[in-house]
Amino acid sequence: MHIDVLTLFPEMLSGVFNSSILRKGYEKDKFSYSLVNFRDYTENKHYKVDDYPYGGGAGMVLTPQPVFDAVDAVVKERPTKPRIVLMCPQGEPYNQKKAEELAKEEHLVFICGHYEGYDERIREQLVTDEISIGDYVLTGGELGAMVVIDSVVRLLPDVLGNKESAPEDSFSTGLLEHPHYTRPANFRGMKVPDILLSGDHAKIEAWRRKESLKRTYNRRPELIDKQTLSEEDAKIWNEFNNK
């Protein structure tokens, strides 16, 4: 996978790409990336990339020319057709399913805006996806792009040290993940559940499934509406409902 990020502040993303899992994935050649300052593509003699909105109103709007030209430039560098993602509070709410979808692509282009918004022609003619990471407004799209990129790259083959980590994450199964414990078995009088020390893997898996259902019931019960429960899962879920 190759990732291009179009931004006016590439320095905001440098630290993220050079840290933790993203850095390891890059060093293992699991993906490549470029940080593109689309101000470099403006034809404005004062290097402006924004202007006042037609019809009046507060704030400034990103002009289409530098964004279109920057996208044209990065697309020409790759043989495959990219997914062009506009980070925008009006976009579709981001979730794990979308992360898994994007992780199958060979080329992703992220457009990170600033100011009041984008010229609508960018949205209508250029992008393939509009993504929002939540119902709130940030100063720019960079932070949102970082969230999406991190969640996508960790799904690429062999990026995580344990191949089973990503499939078992919260939301990957459609449910919240079960509780985790590690050494010591007794910490300040707080003990690890006996079942996890039993060595009985079948019982441990059953316990984890039940705890995953329990946590989902207590914290995000609406997630269950999207699941097809097994007979045993449905029995456990009904036990919670009847308490």
Biotite code that builds the C-alpha atoms (Angstrom):
import biotite.structure as struc

atoms = struc.array([
    struc.Atom([0.000, 0.000, 0.000], chain_id="A", res_id=1, res_name="MET", atom_name="CA", element="C"),
    struc.Atom([1.052, 3.571, -0.686], chain_id="A", res_id=2, res_name="HIS", atom_name="CA", element="C"),
    struc.Atom([-0.483, 6.483, 1.229], chain_id="A", res_id=3, res_name="ILE", atom_name="CA", element="C"),
    struc.Atom([-0.423, 10.122, 0.115], chain_id="A", res_id=4, res_name="ASP", atom_name="CA", element="C"),
    struc.Atom([-1.532, 12.802, 2.554], chain_id="A", res_id=5, res_name="VAL", atom_name="CA", element="C"),
    struc.Atom([-2.352, 16.220, 1.101], chain_id="A", res_id=6, res_name="LEU", atom_name="CA", element="C"),
    struc.Atom([-1.999, 18.796, 3.855], chain_id="A", res_id=7, res_name="THR", atom_name="CA", element="C"),
    struc.Atom([-0.904, 22.351, 4.561], chain_id="A", res_id=8, res_name="LEU", atom_name="CA", element="C"),
    struc.Atom([0.887, 21.116, 7.689], chain_id="A", res_id=9, res_name="PHE", atom_name="CA", element="C"),
    struc.Atom([2.930, 17.997, 6.835], chain_id="A", res_id=10, res_name="PRO", atom_name="CA", element="C"),
    struc.Atom([4.941, 18.406, 10.019], chain_id="A", res_id=11, res_name="GLU", atom_name="CA", element="C"),
    struc.Atom([1.835, 17.416, 11.991], chain_id="A", res_id=12, res_name="MET", atom_name="CA", element="C"),
    struc.Atom([1.980, 13.912, 10.552], chain_id="A", res_id=13, res_name="LEU", atom_name="CA", element="C"),
    struc.Atom([5.727, 13.300, 10.591], chain_id="A", res_id=14, res_name="SER", atom_name="CA", element="C"),
    struc.Atom([5.792, 12.256, 14.223], chain_id="A", res_id=15, res_name="GLY", atom_name="CA", element="C"),
    struc.Atom([2.932, 9.811, 13.791], chain_id="A", res_id=16, res_name="VAL", atom_name="CA", element="C"),
    struc.Atom([4.527, 8.068, 10.811], chain_id="A", res_id=17, res_name="PHE", atom_name="CA", element="C"),
    struc.Atom([7.847, 7.888, 12.657], chain_id="A", res_id=18, res_name="ASN", atom_name="CA", element="C"),
    struc.Atom([6.481, 6.297, 15.817], chain_id="A", res_id=19, res_name="SER", atom_name="CA", element="C"),
    struc.Atom([5.152, 2.991, 17.109], chain_id="A", res_id=20, res_name="SER", atom_name="CA", element="C"),
    struc.Atom([3.373, 0.569, 14.762], chain_id="A", res_id=21, res_name="ILE", atom_name="CA", element="C"),
    struc.Atom([3.401, 2.930, 11.775], chain_id="A", res_id=22, res_name="LEU", atom_name="CA", element="C"),
    struc.Atom([7.159, 3.242, 11.931], chain_id="A", res_id=23, res_name="ARG", atom_name="CA", element="C"),
    struc.Atom([7.602, -0.519, 12.265], chain_id="A", res_id=24, res_name="LYS", atom_name="CA", element="C"),
    struc.Atom([5.279, -1.150, 9.335], chain_id="A", res_id=25, res_name="GLY", atom_name="CA", element="C"),
    struc.Atom([7.155, 1.348, 7.191], chain_id="A", res_id=26, res_name="TYR", atom_name="CA", element="C"),
    struc.Atom([10.545, -0.094, 8.126], chain_id="A", res_id=27, res_name="GLU", atom_name="CA", element="C"),
    struc.Atom([9.266, -3.578, 7.227], chain_id="A", res_id=28, res_name="LYS", atom_name="CA", element="C"),
    struc.Atom([8.197, -2.247, 3.791], chain_id="A", res_id=29, res_name="ASP", atom_name="CA", element="C"),
    struc.Atom([4.547, -3.055, 4.458], chain_id="A", res_id=30, res_name="LYS", atom_name="CA", element="C"),
    struc.Atom([3.532, 0.374, 3.159], chain_id="A", res_id=31, res_name="PHE", atom_name="CA", element="C"),
    struc.Atom([5.029, 3.614, 1.884], chain_id="A", res_id=32, res_name="SER", atom_name="CA", element="C"),
    struc.Atom([3.842, 7.180, 2.254], chain_id="A", res_id=33, res_name="TYR", atom_name="CA", element="C"),
    struc.Atom([4.309, 10.749, 1.057], chain_id="A", res_id=34, res_name="SER", atom_name="CA", element="C"),
    struc.Atom([3.354, 13.981, 2.799], chain_id="A", res_id=35, res_name="LEU", atom_name="CA", element="C"),
    struc.Atom([2.331, 16.495, 0.149], chain_id="A", res_id=36, res_name="VAL", atom_name="CA", element="C"),
    struc.Atom([1.916, 20.194, 0.878], chain_id="A", res_id=37, res_name="ASN", atom_name="CA", element="C"),
    struc.Atom([-0.701, 21.205, -1.662], chain_id="A", res_id=38, res_name="PHE", atom_name="CA", element="C"),
    struc.Atom([0.305, 24.854, -1.220], chain_id="A", res_id=39, res_name="ARG", atom_name="CA", element="C"),
    struc.Atom([3.231, 23.917, -3.469], chain_id="A", res_id=40, res_name="ASP", atom_name="CA", element="C"),
    struc.Atom([0.750, 23.438, -6.310], chain_id="A", res_id=41, res_name="TYR", atom_name="CA", element="C"),
    struc.Atom([-1.062, 26.763, -6.117], chain_id="A", res_id=42, res_name="THR", atom_name="CA", element="C"),
    struc.Atom([-0.917, 29.060, -9.109], chain_id="A", res_id=43, res_name="GLU", atom_name="CA", element="C"),
    struc.Atom([-1.615, 32.079, -6.907], chain_id="A", res_id=44, res_name="ASN", atom_name="CA", element="C"),
    struc.Atom([1.368, 34.441, -6.900], chain_id="A", res_id=45, res_name="LYS", atom_name="CA", element="C"),
    struc.Atom([0.966, 34.952, -3.144], chain_id="A", res_id=46, res_name="HIS", atom_name="CA", element="C"),
    struc.Atom([0.797, 31.176, -2.549], chain_id="A", res_id=47, res_name="TYR", atom_name="CA", element="C"),
    struc.Atom([-2.764, 31.411, -1.282], chain_id="A", res_id=48, res_name="LYS", atom_name="CA", element="C"),
    struc.Atom([-4.925, 28.284, -1.320], chain_id="A", res_id=49, res_name="VAL", atom_name="CA", element="C"),
    struc.Atom([-8.118, 29.807, 0.069], chain_id="A", res_id=50, res_name="ASP", atom_name="CA", element="C"),
    struc.Atom([-10.529, 32.608, -0.807], chain_id="A", res_id=51, res_name="ASP", atom_name="CA", element="C"),
    struc.Atom([-13.738, 34.279, 0.362], chain_id="A", res_id=52, res_name="TYR", atom_name="CA", element="C"),
    struc.Atom([-16.945, 32.293, -0.209], chain_id="A", res_id=53, res_name="PRO", atom_name="CA", element="C"),
    struc.Atom([-19.281, 33.364, -2.981], chain_id="A", res_id=54, res_name="TYR", atom_name="CA", element="C"),
    struc.Atom([-22.478, 34.711, -1.475], chain_id="A", res_id=55, res_name="GLY", atom_name="CA", element="C"),
    struc.Atom([-20.712, 35.998, 1.614], chain_id="A", res_id=56, res_name="GLY", atom_name="CA", element="C"),
    struc.Atom([-20.363, 34.437, 5.032], chain_id="A", res_id=57, res_name="GLY", atom_name="CA", element="C"),
    struc.Atom([-17.719, 33.843, 7.658], chain_id="A", res_id=58, res_name="ALA", atom_name="CA", element="C"),
    struc.Atom([-14.429, 32.106, 7.073], chain_id="A", res_id=59, res_name="GLY", atom_name="CA", element="C"),
    struc.Atom([-12.365, 31.168, 4.056], chain_id="A", res_id=60, res_name="MET", atom_name="CA", element="C"),
    struc.Atom([-12.822, 28.297, 1.604], chain_id="A", res_id=61, res_name="VAL", atom_name="CA", element="C"),
    struc.Atom([-10.132, 26.099, 0.044], chain_id="A", res_id=62, res_name="LEU", atom_name="CA", element="C"),
    struc.Atom([-9.905, 26.768, -3.686], chain_id="A", res_id=63, res_name="THR", atom_name="CA", element="C"),
    struc.Atom([-10.093, 23.791, -6.068], chain_id="A", res_id=64, res_name="PRO", atom_name="CA", element="C"),
    struc.Atom([-7.043, 24.417, -8.262], chain_id="A", res_id=65, res_name="GLN", atom_name="CA", element="C"),
    struc.Atom([-4.190, 23.464, -5.878], chain_id="A", res_id=66, res_name="PRO", atom_name="CA", element="C"),
    struc.Atom([-6.057, 20.458, -4.542], chain_id="A", res_id=67, res_name="VAL", atom_name="CA", element="C"),
    struc.Atom([-6.961, 19.118, -7.993], chain_id="A", res_id=68, res_name="PHE", atom_name="CA", element="C"),
    struc.Atom([-3.413, 19.641, -9.260], chain_id="A", res_id=69, res_name="ASP", atom_name="CA", element="C"),
    struc.Atom([-1.862, 17.987, -6.210], chain_id="A", res_id=70, res_name="ALA", atom_name="CA", element="C"),
    struc.Atom([-4.133, 14.968, -6.577], chain_id="A", res_id=71, res_name="VAL", atom_name="CA", element="C"),
    struc.Atom([-3.336, 14.751, -10.305], chain_id="A", res_id=72, res_name="ASP", atom_name="CA", element="C"),
    struc.Atom([0.383, 14.731, -9.471], chain_id="A", res_id=73, res_name="ALA", atom_name="CA", element="C"),
    struc.Atom([0.247, 11.921, -6.882], chain_id="A", res_id=74, res_name="VAL", atom_name="CA", element="C"),
    struc.Atom([-2.131, 9.815, -8.963], chain_id="A", res_id=75, res_name="VAL", atom_name="CA", element="C"),
    struc.Atom([0.279, 9.906, -11.935], chain_id="A", res_id=76, res_name="LYS", atom_name="CA", element="C"),
    struc.Atom([2.968, 8.362, -9.733], chain_id="A", res_id=77, res_name="GLU", atom_name="CA", element="C"),
    struc.Atom([1.038, 5.100, -9.254], chain_id="A", res_id=78, res_name="ARG", atom_name="CA", element="C"),
    struc.Atom([-0.341, 2.553, -11.724], chain_id="A", res_id=79, res_name="PRO", atom_name="CA", element="C"),
    struc.Atom([-3.417, 1.716, -9.652], chain_id="A", res_id=80, res_name="THR", atom_name="CA", element="C"),
    struc.Atom([-6.550, 3.791, -9.222], chain_id="A", res_id=81, res_name="LYS", atom_name="CA", element="C"),
    struc.Atom([-6.589, 5.283, -5.711], chain_id="A", res_id=82, res_name="PRO", atom_name="CA", element="C"),
    struc.Atom([-9.288, 5.788, -3.147], chain_id="A", res_id=83, res_name="ARG", atom_name="CA", element="C"),
    struc.Atom([-9.336, 9.533, -2.524], chain_id="A", res_id=84, res_name="ILE", atom_name="CA", element="C"),
    struc.Atom([-10.522, 10.266, 0.992], chain_id="A", res_id=85, res_name="VAL", atom_name="CA", element="C"),
    struc.Atom([-11.782, 13.670, 2.074], chain_id="A", res_id=86, res_name="LEU", atom_name="CA", element="C"),
    struc.Atom([-11.608, 14.179, 5.831], chain_id="A", res_id=87, res_name="MET", atom_name="CA", element="C"),
    struc.Atom([-14.775, 16.085, 6.653], chain_id="A", res_id=88, res_name="CYS", atom_name="CA", element="C"),
    struc.Atom([-17.252, 16.350, 9.573], chain_id="A", res_id=89, res_name="PRO", atom_name="CA", element="C"),
    struc.Atom([-20.031, 15.852, 7.012], chain_id="A", res_id=90, res_name="GLN", atom_name="CA", element="C"),
    struc.Atom([-18.623, 12.489, 5.894], chain_id="A", res_id=91, res_name="GLY", atom_name="CA", element="C"),
    struc.Atom([-19.750, 8.978, 6.754], chain_id="A", res_id=92, res_name="GLU", atom_name="CA", element="C"),
    struc.Atom([-19.031, 8.004, 10.375], chain_id="A", res_id=93, res_name="PRO", atom_name="CA", element="C"),
    struc.Atom([-15.820, 6.011, 10.540], chain_id="A", res_id=94, res_name="TYR", atom_name="CA", element="C"),
    struc.Atom([-15.812, 2.479, 11.925], chain_id="A", res_id=95, res_name="ASN", atom_name="CA", element="C"),
    struc.Atom([-13.816, -0.748, 11.929], chain_id="A", res_id=96, res_name="GLN", atom_name="CA", element="C"),
    struc.Atom([-15.643, -2.103, 8.894], chain_id="A", res_id=97, res_name="LYS", atom_name="CA", element="C"),
    struc.Atom([-14.482, 0.916, 6.874], chain_id="A", res_id=98, res_name="LYS", atom_name="CA", element="C"),
    struc.Atom([-10.924, 0.421, 8.147], chain_id="A", res_id=99, res_name="ALA", atom_name="CA", element="C"),
    struc.Atom([-10.981, -3.191, 6.936], chain_id="A", res_id=100, res_name="GLU", atom_name="CA", element="C"),
    struc.Atom([-12.317, -2.054, 3.565], chain_id="A", res_id=101, res_name="GLU", atom_name="CA", element="C"),
    struc.Atom([-9.592, 0.566, 3.086], chain_id="A", res_id=102, res_name="LEU", atom_name="CA", element="C"),
    struc.Atom([-6.884, -1.871, 4.203], chain_id="A", res_id=103, res_name="ALA", atom_name="CA", element="C"),
    struc.Atom([-7.506, -3.870, 1.009], chain_id="A", res_id=104, res_name="LYS", atom_name="CA", element="C"),
    struc.Atom([-6.531, -0.937, -1.238], chain_id="A", res_id=105, res_name="GLU", atom_name="CA", element="C"),
    struc.Atom([-3.145, -0.407, -2.879], chain_id="A", res_id=106, res_name="GLU", atom_name="CA", element="C"),
    struc.Atom([-3.235, 3.391, -2.938], chain_id="A", res_id=107, res_name="HIS", atom_name="CA", element="C"),
    struc.Atom([-4.951, 5.813, -0.567], chain_id="A", res_id=108, res_name="LEU", atom_name="CA", element="C"),
    struc.Atom([-4.969, 9.593, -0.905], chain_id="A", res_id=109, res_name="VAL", atom_name="CA", element="C"),
    struc.Atom([-6.108, 11.682, 2.056], chain_id="A", res_id=110, res_name="PHE", atom_name="CA", element="C"),
    struc.Atom([-7.120, 15.319, 1.655], chain_id="A", res_id=111, res_name="ILE", atom_name="CA", element="C"),
    struc.Atom([-6.856, 17.335, 4.861], chain_id="A", res_id=112, res_name="CYS", atom_name="CA", element="C"),
    struc.Atom([-8.605, 20.686, 4.754], chain_id="A", res_id=113, res_name="GLY", atom_name="CA", element="C"),
    struc.Atom([-8.469, 23.797, 6.889], chain_id="A", res_id=114, res_name="HIS", atom_name="CA", element="C"),
    struc.Atom([-10.460, 27.006, 7.170], chain_id="A", res_id=115, res_name="TYR", atom_name="CA", element="C"),
    struc.Atom([-14.241, 27.051, 6.742], chain_id="A", res_id=116, res_name="GLU", atom_name="CA", element="C"),
    struc.Atom([-14.457, 24.227, 4.219], chain_id="A", res_id=117, res_name="GLY", atom_name="CA", element="C"),
    struc.Atom([-13.793, 22.958, 0.706], chain_id="A", res_id=118, res_name="TYR", atom_name="CA", element="C"),
    struc.Atom([-14.952, 24.305, -2.607], chain_id="A", res_id=119, res_name="ASP", atom_name="CA", element="C"),
    struc.Atom([-17.844, 21.962, -3.404], chain_id="A", res_id=120, res_name="GLU", atom_name="CA", element="C"),
    struc.Atom([-16.267, 20.898, -6.710], chain_id="A", res_id=121, res_name="ARG", atom_name="CA", element="C"),
    struc.Atom([-13.559, 19.091, -4.746], chain_id="A", res_id=122, res_name="ILE", atom_name="CA", element="C"),
    struc.Atom([-16.215, 17.059, -2.996], chain_id="A", res_id=123, res_name="ARG", atom_name="CA", element="C"),
    struc.Atom([-18.311, 16.417, -6.098], chain_id="A", res_id=124, res_name="GLU", atom_name="CA", element="C"),
    struc.Atom([-15.673, 15.663, -8.716], chain_id="A", res_id=125, res_name="GLN", atom_name="CA", element="C"),
    struc.Atom([-12.502, 14.500, -7.007], chain_id="A", res_id=126, res_name="LEU", atom_name="CA", element="C"),
    struc.Atom([-13.070, 12.304, -3.976], chain_id="A", res_id=127, res_name="VAL", atom_name="CA", element="C"),
    struc.Atom([-14.303, 8.728, -3.687], chain_id="A", res_id=128, res_name="THR", atom_name="CA", element="C"),
    struc.Atom([-14.936, 8.760, 0.071], chain_id="A", res_id=129, res_name="ASP", atom_name="CA", element="C"),
    struc.Atom([-15.816, 11.342, 2.711], chain_id="A", res_id=130, res_name="GLU", atom_name="CA", element="C"),
    struc.Atom([-14.981, 10.298, 6.262], chain_id="A", res_id=131, res_name="ILE", atom_name="CA", element="C"),
    struc.Atom([-15.780, 11.799, 9.656], chain_id="A", res_id=132, res_name="SER", atom_name="CA", element="C"),
    struc.Atom([-14.250, 10.469, 12.874], chain_id="A", res_id=133, res_name="ILE", atom_name="CA", element="C"),
    struc.Atom([-17.017, 11.962, 15.011], chain_id="A", res_id=134, res_name="GLY", atom_name="CA", element="C"),
    struc.Atom([-19.699, 14.570, 15.438], chain_id="A", res_id=135, res_name="ASP", atom_name="CA", element="C"),
    struc.Atom([-17.383, 17.427, 16.321], chain_id="A", res_id=136, res_name="TYR", atom_name="CA", element="C"),
    struc.Atom([-15.244, 19.911, 14.424], chain_id="A", res_id=137, res_name="VAL", atom_name="CA", element="C"),
    struc.Atom([-11.438, 20.014, 14.438], chain_id="A", res_id=138, res_name="LEU", atom_name="CA", element="C"),
    struc.Atom([-9.170, 22.787, 13.228], chain_id="A", res_id=139, res_name="THR", atom_name="CA", element="C"),
    struc.Atom([-8.176, 20.675, 10.246], chain_id="A", res_id=140, res_name="GLY", atom_name="CA", element="C"),
    struc.Atom([-8.343, 17.193, 8.772], chain_id="A", res_id=141, res_name="GLY", atom_name="CA", element="C"),
    struc.Atom([-4.864, 16.095, 9.820], chain_id="A", res_id=142, res_name="GLU", atom_name="CA", element="C"),
    struc.Atom([-5.847, 14.595, 13.177], chain_id="A", res_id=143, res_name="LEU", atom_name="CA", element="C"),
    struc.Atom([-8.699, 12.695, 11.580], chain_id="A", res_id=144, res_name="GLY", atom_name="CA", element="C"),
    struc.Atom([-6.419, 11.381, 8.840], chain_id="A", res_id=145, res_name="ALA", atom_name="CA", element="C"),
    struc.Atom([-3.947, 10.171, 11.471], chain_id="A", res_id=146, res_name="MET", atom_name="CA", element="C"),
    struc.Atom([-6.699, 8.190, 13.175], chain_id="A", res_id=147, res_name="VAL", atom_name="CA", element="C"),
    struc.Atom([-7.831, 6.571, 9.927], chain_id="A", res_id=148, res_name="VAL", atom_name="CA", element="C"),
    struc.Atom([-4.296, 5.806, 8.720], chain_id="A", res_id=149, res_name="ILE", atom_name="CA", element="C"),
    struc.Atom([-3.287, 4.208, 12.015], chain_id="A", res_id=150, res_name="ASP", atom_name="CA", element="C"),
    struc.Atom([-6.398, 2.019, 12.073], chain_id="A", res_id=151, res_name="SER", atom_name="CA", element="C"),
    struc.Atom([-5.803, 0.927, 8.449], chain_id="A", res_id=152, res_name="VAL", atom_name="CA", element="C"),
    struc.Atom([-2.052, 0.262, 8.559], chain_id="A", res_id=153, res_name="VAL", atom_name="CA", element="C"),
    struc.Atom([-2.294, -1.977, 11.634], chain_id="A", res_id=154, res_name="ARG", atom_name="CA", element="C"),
    struc.Atom([-4.550, -4.260, 9.583], chain_id="A", res_id=155, res_name="LEU", atom_name="CA", element="C"),
    struc.Atom([-1.980, -4.787, 6.830], chain_id="A", res_id=156, res_name="LEU", atom_name="CA", element="C"),
    struc.Atom([-0.411, -8.266, 6.787], chain_id="A", res_id=157, res_name="PRO", atom_name="CA", element="C"),
    struc.Atom([2.468, -8.741, 9.250], chain_id="A", res_id=158, res_name="ASP", atom_name="CA", element="C"),
    struc.Atom([2.397, -5.165, 10.579], chain_id="A", res_id=159, res_name="VAL", atom_name="CA", element="C"),
    struc.Atom([1.328, -6.274, 14.056], chain_id="A", res_id=160, res_name="LEU", atom_name="CA", element="C"),
    struc.Atom([3.598, -8.676, 15.880], chain_id="A", res_id=161, res_name="GLY", atom_name="CA", element="C"),
    struc.Atom([0.753, -11.083, 16.705], chain_id="A", res_id=162, res_name="ASN", atom_name="CA", element="C"),
    struc.Atom([-1.346, -12.086, 13.678], chain_id="A", res_id=163, res_name="LYS", atom_name="CA", element="C"),
    struc.Atom([-4.337, -12.751, 15.919], chain_id="A", res_id=164, res_name="GLU", atom_name="CA", element="C"),
    struc.Atom([-4.366, -9.286, 17.510], chain_id="A", res_id=165, res_name="SER", atom_name="CA", element="C"),
    struc.Atom([-6.311, -7.390, 14.828], chain_id="A", res_id=166, res_name="ALA", atom_name="CA", element="C"),
    struc.Atom([-9.078, -9.977, 14.226], chain_id="A", res_id=167, res_name="PRO", atom_name="CA", element="C"),
    struc.Atom([-9.789, -10.095, 17.971], chain_id="A", res_id=168, res_name="GLU", atom_name="CA", element="C"),
    struc.Atom([-9.943, -6.318, 18.458], chain_id="A", res_id=169, res_name="ASP", atom_name="CA", element="C"),
    struc.Atom([-13.092, -4.620, 19.657], chain_id="A", res_id=170, res_name="SER", atom_name="CA", element="C"),
    struc.Atom([-15.458, -4.026, 16.721], chain_id="A", res_id=171, res_name="PHE", atom_name="CA", element="C"),
    struc.Atom([-13.599, -6.496, 14.455], chain_id="A", res_id=172, res_name="SER", atom_name="CA", element="C"),
    struc.Atom([-15.871, -9.247, 15.748], chain_id="A", res_id=173, res_name="THR", atom_name="CA", element="C"),
    struc.Atom([-18.819, -6.879, 15.960], chain_id="A", res_id=174, res_name="GLY", atom_name="CA", element="C"),
    struc.Atom([-18.632, -6.925, 19.761], chain_id="A", res_id=175, res_name="LEU", atom_name="CA", element="C"),
    struc.Atom([-16.486, -5.210, 22.365], chain_id="A", res_id=176, res_name="LEU", atom_name="CA", element="C"),
    struc.Atom([-13.414, -7.155, 23.364], chain_id="A", res_id=177, res_name="GLU", atom_name="CA", element="C"),
    struc.Atom([-13.291, -9.241, 26.543], chain_id="A", res_id=178, res_name="HIS", atom_name="CA", element="C"),
    struc.Atom([-11.220, -8.169, 29.605], chain_id="A", res_id=179, res_name="PRO", atom_name="CA", element="C"),
    struc.Atom([-7.488, -8.878, 29.652], chain_id="A", res_id=180, res_name="HIS", atom_name="CA", element="C"),
    struc.Atom([-5.211, -9.793, 32.564], chain_id="A", res_id=181, res_name="TYR", atom_name="CA", element="C"),
    struc.Atom([-1.479, -10.406, 32.971], chain_id="A", res_id=182, res_name="THR", atom_name="CA", element="C"),
    struc.Atom([1.003, -11.086, 35.793], chain_id="A", res_id=183, res_name="ARG", atom_name="CA", element="C"),
    struc.Atom([0.875, -10.982, 38.748], chain_id="A", res_id=184, res_name="PRO", atom_name="CA", element="C"),
    struc.Atom([-2.129, -13.218, 39.393], chain_id="A", res_id=185, res_name="ALA", atom_name="CA", element="C"),
    struc.Atom([-2.782, -11.341, 42.641], chain_id="A", res_id=186, res_name="ASN", atom_name="CA", element="C"),
    struc.Atom([-2.136, -7.596, 42.672], chain_id="A", res_id=187, res_name="PHE", atom_name="CA", element="C"),
    struc.Atom([-3.011, -5.729, 45.877], chain_id="A", res_id=188, res_name="ARG", atom_name="CA", element="C"),
    struc.Atom([-5.651, -8.277, 46.643], chain_id="A", res_id=189, res_name="GLY", atom_name="CA", element="C"),
    struc.Atom([-7.210, -8.060, 43.177], chain_id="A", res_id=190, res_name="MET", atom_name="CA", element="C"),
    struc.Atom([-7.117, -11.538, 41.650], chain_id="A", res_id=191, res_name="LYS", atom_name="CA", element="C"),
    struc.Atom([-7.200, -12.745, 38.076], chain_id="A", res_id=192, res_name="VAL", atom_name="CA", element="C"),
    struc.Atom([-10.302, -14.899, 37.408], chain_id="A", res_id=193, res_name="PRO", atom_name="CA", element="C"),
    struc.Atom([-9.517, -18.522, 38.198], chain_id="A", res_id=194, res_name="ASP", atom_name="CA", element="C"),
    struc.Atom([-10.713, -19.729, 34.794], chain_id="A", res_id=195, res_name="ILE", atom_name="CA", element="C"),
    struc.Atom([-7.814, -17.902, 33.081], chain_id="A", res_id=196, res_name="LEU", atom_name="CA", element="C"),
    struc.Atom([-5.313, -19.833, 35.209], chain_id="A", res_id=197, res_name="LEU", atom_name="CA", element="C"),
    struc.Atom([-6.952, -23.202, 34.615], chain_id="A", res_id=198, res_name="SER", atom_name="CA", element="C"),
    struc.Atom([-5.234, -24.121, 31.351], chain_id="A", res_id=199, res_name="GLY", atom_name="CA", element="C"),
    struc.Atom([-8.584, -25.307, 29.974], chain_id="A", res_id=200, res_name="ASP", atom_name="CA", element="C"),
    struc.Atom([-8.627, -23.472, 26.626], chain_id="A", res_id=201, res_name="HIS", atom_name="CA", element="C"),
    struc.Atom([-12.196, -24.397, 25.739], chain_id="A", res_id=202, res_name="ALA", atom_name="CA", element="C"),
    struc.Atom([-13.512, -22.998, 29.017], chain_id="A", res_id=203, res_name="LYS", atom_name="CA", element="C"),
    struc.Atom([-11.314, -19.912, 28.651], chain_id="A", res_id=204, res_name="ILE", atom_name="CA", element="C"),
    struc.Atom([-12.719, -19.203, 25.179], chain_id="A", res_id=205, res_name="GLU", atom_name="CA", element="C"),
    struc.Atom([-16.262, -19.667, 26.480], chain_id="A", res_id=206, res_name="ALA", atom_name="CA", element="C"),
    struc.Atom([-15.535, -17.266, 29.345], chain_id="A", res_id=207, res_name="TRP", atom_name="CA", element="C"),
    struc.Atom([-14.055, -14.682, 26.979], chain_id="A", res_id=208, res_name="ARG", atom_name="CA", element="C"),
    struc.Atom([-17.055, -14.901, 24.664], chain_id="A", res_id=209, res_name="ARG", atom_name="CA", element="C"),
    struc.Atom([-19.460, -14.424, 27.553], chain_id="A", res_id=210, res_name="LYS", atom_name="CA", element="C"),
    struc.Atom([-17.466, -11.474, 28.899], chain_id="A", res_id=211, res_name="GLU", atom_name="CA", element="C"),
    struc.Atom([-17.376, -9.924, 25.416], chain_id="A", res_id=212, res_name="SER", atom_name="CA", element="C"),
    struc.Atom([-21.157, -10.197, 25.206], chain_id="A", res_id=213, res_name="LEU", atom_name="CA", element="C"),
    struc.Atom([-21.496, -8.822, 28.743], chain_id="A", res_id=214, res_name="LYS", atom_name="CA", element="C"),
    struc.Atom([-19.294, -5.831, 28.049], chain_id="A", res_id=215, res_name="ARG", atom_name="CA", element="C"),
    struc.Atom([-21.162, -5.098, 24.825], chain_id="A", res_id=216, res_name="THR", atom_name="CA", element="C"),
    struc.Atom([-24.484, -5.371, 26.668], chain_id="A", res_id=217, res_name="TYR", atom_name="CA", element="C"),
    struc.Atom([-23.353, -2.936, 29.375], chain_id="A", res_id=218, res_name="ASN", atom_name="CA", element="C"),
    struc.Atom([-21.587, -0.399, 27.153], chain_id="A", res_id=219, res_name="ARG", atom_name="CA", element="C"),
    struc.Atom([-22.757, -0.636, 23.538], chain_id="A", res_id=220, res_name="ARG", atom_name="CA", element="C"),
    struc.Atom([-25.947, -2.740, 23.404], chain_id="A", res_id=221, res_name="PRO", atom_name="CA", element="C"),
    struc.Atom([-26.929, -1.283, 20.018], chain_id="A", res_id=222, res_name="GLU", atom_name="CA", element="C"),
    struc.Atom([-24.073, -3.232, 18.405], chain_id="A", res_id=223, res_name="LEU", atom_name="CA", element="C"),
    struc.Atom([-25.911, -6.498, 18.911], chain_id="A", res_id=224, res_name="ILE", atom_name="CA", element="C"),
    struc.Atom([-28.581, -5.465, 16.404], chain_id="A", res_id=225, res_name="ASP", atom_name="CA", element="C"),
    struc.Atom([-26.033, -5.957, 13.630], chain_id="A", res_id=226, res_name="LYS", atom_name="CA", element="C"),
    struc.Atom([-25.004, -9.452, 14.765], chain_id="A", res_id=227, res_name="GLN", atom_name="CA", element="C"),
    struc.Atom([-26.234, -12.932, 13.991], chain_id="A", res_id=228, res_name="THR", atom_name="CA", element="C"),
    struc.Atom([-25.955, -14.650, 17.355], chain_id="A", res_id=229, res_name="LEU", atom_name="CA", element="C"),
    struc.Atom([-25.397, -18.336, 17.812], chain_id="A", res_id=230, res_name="SER", atom_name="CA", element="C"),
    struc.Atom([-27.901, -20.246, 19.922], chain_id="A", res_id=231, res_name="GLU", atom_name="CA", element="C"),
    struc.Atom([-25.514, -20.134, 22.874], chain_id="A", res_id=232, res_name="GLU", atom_name="CA", element="C"),
    struc.Atom([-24.817, -16.399, 22.429], chain_id="A", res_id=233, res_name="ASP", atom_name="CA", element="C"),
    struc.Atom([-28.537, -15.665, 22.258], chain_id="A", res_id=234, res_name="ALA", atom_name="CA", element="C"),
    struc.Atom([-29.089, -17.621, 25.464], chain_id="A", res_id=235, res_name="LYS", atom_name="CA", element="C"),
    struc.Atom([-26.387, -15.592, 27.240], chain_id="A", res_id=236, res_name="ILE", atom_name="CA", element="C"),
    struc.Atom([-27.756, -12.311, 25.865], chain_id="A", res_id=237, res_name="TRP", atom_name="CA", element="C"),
    struc.Atom([-31.243, -13.162, 27.078], chain_id="A", res_id=238, res_name="ASN", atom_name="CA", element="C"),
    struc.Atom([-29.830, -13.888, 30.541], chain_id="A", res_id=239, res_name="GLU", atom_name="CA", element="C"),
    struc.Atom([-28.509, -10.322, 30.692], chain_id="A", res_id=240, res_name="PHE", atom_name="CA", element="C"),
    struc.Atom([-31.856, -8.949, 29.531], chain_id="A", res_id=241, res_name="ASN", atom_name="CA", element="C"),
    struc.Atom([-33.768, -10.898, 32.153], chain_id="A", res_id=242, res_name="ASN", atom_name="CA", element="C"),
    struc.Atom([-31.662, -9.791, 35.099], chain_id="A", res_id=243, res_name="LYS", atom_name="CA", element="C"),
])
